[in-house]
Amino acid sequence: MANVSLLGVSCLTLLFATSAAAQCVPDTAADCSKADLSGQNLSGLQLDNINLQGANLRHTDLRHTDLRGANLQGADLSHALLTRANLEKANLKGATLDHANMIAVSGWAMHAQGAKFNATRLDGADLSFARLSNARFNNASLYGANMEMVWATKTRFTDTNLRDSNLQEAKFNYANMQGADLRGASIRFATFQGTHMDECQACPVDWMTPKHPVE
């Protein structure tokens, strides 16, 4: 196993669980804040409620990993593999997930205000009831994603693929959807007050456009 810098004794338990010979389960609510777990294989582990605040998880394999209620605030998950991971009610505030693979992830009611999902693949993801205000989804793919009742005020969706997604009752007030593609998306009862929609395909352009888009 590659050398890893760890903070917190309980995080050693987590790494031991990644060994092929190990049978232990990481401690509930283990403290791995600011740990360097970049490039590690943590796929399929039970890590619900773990503290990974500010951790380095770049290129980390988290496929099918249970991260329900985990604290990932400010963590770096750039290029991480999160296919079918469970992020229900996880804290991703201010986290960086640029270029991550999050296909079919379960992110029901997760808190990701101010997080970065630029060029991230979220096709088929369940983000219903998520809090996404001020997040960045530029050039991301959310094809067929469930975003029912998300709160995405002042969120950037520049050149984002939202085709065939479920956007019912979502709040996109003052968001930037310039160049986004909403063809086939369900927008029943969604709100787009002040949303910037230049060059957006299938956007409800009858809503008021702001004088200045979200930076």
C-alpha positions as CSV (number, residue, x, y, z in Angstrom):
1,M,0.0,0.0,0.0
2,A,1.2,3.5,-0.8
3,N,2.5,5.7,2.0
4,V,-0.4,7.8,3.3
5,S,-0.2,10.7,5.8
6,L,-3.0,10.3,8.4
7,L,-4.4,12.5,11.1
8,G,-6.3,10.6,13.8
9,V,-5.8,7.1,15.2
10,S,-9.2,5.9,14.1
11,C,-8.3,6.6,10.5
12,L,-5.7,3.8,10.7
13,T,-8.6,1.4,11.2
14,L,-10.1,2.7,7.9
15,L,-6.8,2.0,6.1
16,F,-6.5,-1.5,7.6
17,A,-10.0,-2.2,6.2
18,T,-8.7,-1.6,2.7
19,S,-6.2,-4.5,3.0
20,A,-7.4,-7.6,1.1
21,A,-6.7,-9.7,4.2
22,A,-8.5,-7.4,6.6
23,Q,-12.0,-8.1,7.8
24,C,-12.5,-5.2,10.2
25,V,-15.0,-2.4,9.7
26,P,-14.0,1.2,10.2
27,D,-15.2,2.9,13.4
28,T,-18.5,4.6,13.2
29,A,-17.9,8.4,12.9
30,A,-14.2,7.8,12.5
31,D,-12.1,11.0,12.4
32,C,-10.1,11.3,9.1
33,S,-10.3,15.0,8.8
34,K,-7.5,16.4,6.7
35,A,-6.2,12.9,6.0
36,D,-4.4,12.2,2.7
37,L,-6.2,9.3,1.1
38,S,-5.5,10.3,-2.4
39,G,-5.5,7.4,-4.9
40,Q,-6.6,4.8,-2.3
41,N,-9.1,2.0,-3.0
42,L,-11.9,2.6,-0.5
43,S,-14.6,1.1,-2.7
44,G,-17.6,-0.7,-1.1
45,L,-16.6,0.3,2.5
46,Q,-19.2,1.2,5.2
47,L,-18.1,4.8,6.0
48,D,-21.3,6.4,7.1
49,N,-20.9,9.4,9.4
50,I,-17.1,9.4,8.9
51,N,-15.4,12.8,9.3
52,L,-13.4,13.5,6.1
53,Q,-13.5,17.3,6.4
54,G,-10.7,18.8,4.4
55,A,-9.4,15.4,3.4
56,N,-7.4,14.8,0.2
57,L,-9.4,12.2,-1.8
58,R,-8.1,13.0,-5.3
59,H,-8.3,10.0,-7.6
60,T,-9.7,7.9,-4.7
61,D,-11.9,4.9,-5.5
62,L,-15.1,5.3,-3.6
63,R,-17.4,3.3,-5.9
64,H,-20.4,1.7,-4.1
65,T,-19.0,3.2,-0.8
66,D,-21.5,4.1,1.9
67,L,-20.9,7.7,2.9
68,R,-24.3,8.5,4.3
69,G,-24.1,11.5,6.7
70,A,-20.3,11.8,6.1
71,N,-18.6,15.1,6.7
72,L,-16.8,15.9,3.5
73,Q,-16.8,19.7,3.9
74,G,-14.0,21.3,2.0
75,A,-12.6,17.9,0.9
76,D,-10.9,17.5,-2.5
77,L,-12.5,14.7,-4.5
78,S,-11.2,15.8,-7.9
79,H,-11.2,12.9,-10.4
80,A,-12.5,10.6,-7.7
81,L,-14.6,7.5,-8.6
82,L,-17.9,7.7,-6.9
83,T,-20.1,5.6,-9.1
84,R,-23.2,4.4,-7.1
85,A,-21.8,5.7,-3.9
86,N,-24.3,6.7,-1.2
87,L,-24.0,10.3,-0.2
88,E,-27.4,10.7,1.4
89,K,-27.4,13.6,3.8
90,A,-23.7,14.0,3.5
91,N,-22.0,17.4,4.0
92,L,-20.2,18.4,0.9
93,K,-20.2,22.2,1.5
94,G,-17.3,23.8,-0.3
95,A,-15.9,20.5,-1.5
96,T,-14.2,20.1,-4.9
97,L,-15.5,17.3,-7.1
98,D,-14.3,18.5,-10.5
99,H,-13.9,15.8,-13.1
100,A,-15.3,13.2,-10.7
101,N,-17.3,10.2,-11.9
102,M,-20.5,10.3,-9.9
103,I,-22.8,8.2,-12.2
104,A,-25.9,6.9,-10.4
105,V,-24.7,8.3,-7.1
106,S,-27.3,8.6,-4.3
107,G,-27.2,12.1,-3.0
108,W,-30.7,12.6,-1.5
109,A,-30.8,15.6,0.8
110,M,-27.0,16.1,0.7
111,H,-25.7,19.6,1.5
112,A,-23.3,20.8,-1.2
113,Q,-23.6,24.6,-1.0
114,G,-20.6,26.2,-2.7
115,A,-19.2,22.8,-4.0
116,K,-17.6,22.4,-7.4
117,F,-18.8,19.8,-9.8
118,N,-17.2,21.2,-12.9
119,A,-16.9,18.6,-15.8
120,T,-18.3,16.0,-13.4
121,R,-20.4,13.1,-14.6
122,L,-23.6,12.8,-12.6
123,D,-25.7,10.9,-15.2
124,G,-28.6,9.1,-13.5
125,A,-27.7,10.6,-10.1
126,D,-30.4,11.1,-7.4
127,L,-29.9,14.6,-6.0
128,S,-33.5,15.1,-4.9
129,F,-33.9,17.5,-2.0
130,A,-30.2,18.4,-2.2
131,R,-29.0,21.9,-1.2
132,L,-26.8,23.2,-4.1
133,S,-26.9,27.0,-3.7
134,N,-23.8,28.7,-5.1
135,A,-22.4,25.4,-6.4
136,R,-20.7,25.0,-9.8
137,F,-21.8,22.5,-12.4
138,N,-20.1,24.0,-15.4
139,N,-19.7,21.5,-18.3
140,A,-21.1,18.8,-16.1
141,S,-23.4,16.0,-17.3
142,L,-26.6,15.5,-15.3
143,Y,-28.3,13.5,-18.0
144,G,-31.4,11.7,-16.6
145,A,-30.6,12.9,-13.0
146,N,-33.3,13.3,-10.4
147,M,-33.1,16.8,-9.1
148,E,-36.6,17.1,-7.7
149,M,-37.0,19.9,-5.2
150,V,-33.3,20.8,-5.1
151,W,-32.4,24.2,-3.9
152,A,-30.0,25.6,-6.5
153,T,-30.1,29.4,-6.0
154,K,-27.3,31.3,-7.7
155,T,-25.8,28.0,-8.9
156,R,-23.9,27.8,-12.2
157,F,-25.0,25.4,-14.9
158,T,-23.0,26.8,-17.8
159,D,-22.9,24.4,-20.7
160,T,-24.4,21.7,-18.5
161,N,-26.2,18.7,-19.9
162,L,-29.5,18.4,-18.1
163,R,-31.3,16.4,-20.7
164,D,-34.2,14.1,-19.6
165,S,-33.6,15.1,-16.0
166,N,-36.3,15.5,-13.3
167,L,-36.3,19.2,-12.2
168,Q,-39.8,19.2,-10.8
169,E,-40.3,21.8,-8.0
170,A,-36.6,22.7,-8.1
171,K,-35.5,26.2,-7.2
172,F,-33.1,27.7,-9.8
173,N,-33.6,31.3,-8.9
174,Y,-30.8,33.6,-10.1
175,A,-28.9,30.6,-11.4
176,N,-26.7,30.8,-14.6
177,M,-27.9,28.3,-17.2
178,Q,-26.1,29.9,-20.2
179,G,-25.6,27.2,-22.9
180,A,-27.3,24.5,-20.8
181,D,-29.4,21.7,-22.4
182,L,-32.7,21.0,-20.8
183,R,-34.3,19.1,-23.7
184,G,-36.6,16.4,-22.4
185,A,-36.3,17.7,-18.8
186,S,-39.4,17.8,-16.5
187,I,-39.7,21.3,-15.1
188,R,-43.2,21.2,-13.6
189,F,-43.5,23.7,-10.8
190,A,-39.8,24.5,-10.9
191,T,-38.9,28.2,-10.4
192,F,-36.4,30.1,-12.6
193,Q,-36.8,33.7,-11.2
194,G,-34.0,35.8,-12.5
195,T,-32.2,32.9,-14.1
196,H,-29.7,33.6,-16.9
197,M,-30.7,31.5,-20.0
198,D,-28.7,32.8,-23.0
199,E,-28.2,30.1,-25.6
200,C,-29.9,27.6,-23.3
201,Q,-31.8,24.8,-25.1
202,A,-35.4,24.2,-23.9
203,C,-35.1,26.7,-20.9
204,P,-38.4,28.4,-19.9
205,V,-37.3,31.8,-21.4
206,D,-40.6,33.4,-20.3
207,W,-39.0,33.8,-16.8
208,M,-37.2,37.1,-16.2
209,T,-33.5,37.2,-17.1
210,P,-31.2,39.1,-14.8
211,K,-29.1,42.0,-16.0
212,H,-25.9,40.4,-14.7
213,P,-25.4,36.6,-14.7
214,V,-23.9,34.8,-11.7
215,E,-20.1,35.0,-11.8
